[in-house]
Amino acid sequence: MKYFIDCGFYAGKALEYYAPFIDDTWTVIAFEPNQAIDVEKAMSRFPFKIEWVKKAVWIKDGELDYVTTNIRQDAAHIAEL
């Protein structure tokens, strides 16, 4: 089985680049914790199934707080390390 793992899906910009090489033999997993982004709408642009994991990817196990900005609700960052 082949996997494409997008560790910060946002609006699927990276996946757009690789989409021509992906078919039904791939499992596509998109990590994106920011639910202010219309991820489902972005995923609907692709002709293959994408599994949305509503979590972030980090270098350690555990939990971190992230915040959205007042200017753009679709932009987020880690609150503090």
Stockholm file with secondary structure:
# STOCKHOLM 1.0

chainA/1-81         MKYFIDCGFYAGKALEYYAPFIDDTWTVIAFEPNQAIDVEKAMSRFPFKIEWVKKAVWIKDGELDYVTTNIRQDAAHIAEL
#=GR chainA/1-81 SS CEEEEESSCTTTHHHHHHGGGCCTTEEEEEECCCTTSCHHHHHTTSSSCEEEECSCCCSSSSCCCEEECSSCTTCEEESCC
#=GC SS_cons        CEEEEESSCTTTHHHHHHGGGCCTTEEEEEECCCTTSCHHHHHTTSSSCEEEECSCCCSSSSCCCEEECSSCTTCEEESCC
//
